[in-house]
Amino acid sequence: MTVRHMRIFCAVCENDCSTTKAAAQLNMSQPAVSLAVKELENYYEVRLFDRIGRRLSITSAGEIFLRYARRALFQYHSQQPE
């Protein structure tokens, strides 16, 4: 999985599990954000969000992945030249 996927996942979580708000923050389309989340779930073969109607809520696996993604992004950004 890519840094882009982790960044998108974190943005969804930080925007009240809203793909629409995350898309606006990231200057992306909402379908692209939804697709990236689905790709993560397929790649890791785990549900990161429960879908209740049109609403998302993070699962326990999603909470664990969020901690991992935040650490990975922090390490990635700390290694980038300024």
NORUR-V773790 format. One record per helix or strand of 2 or more residues. SS is the DSSP state (h for helix, s for strand). FROM is the first residue (numbers start at 0). TO is the last residue. Records with the same first field share a line. If there is no record, write none. Layout:
# NORUR-V773790
SS->FROM-TO + FROM-TO
This chain:
# NORUR-V773790
h->2-13 + 18-25 + 29-43 + 59-78
s->48-51 + 54-57
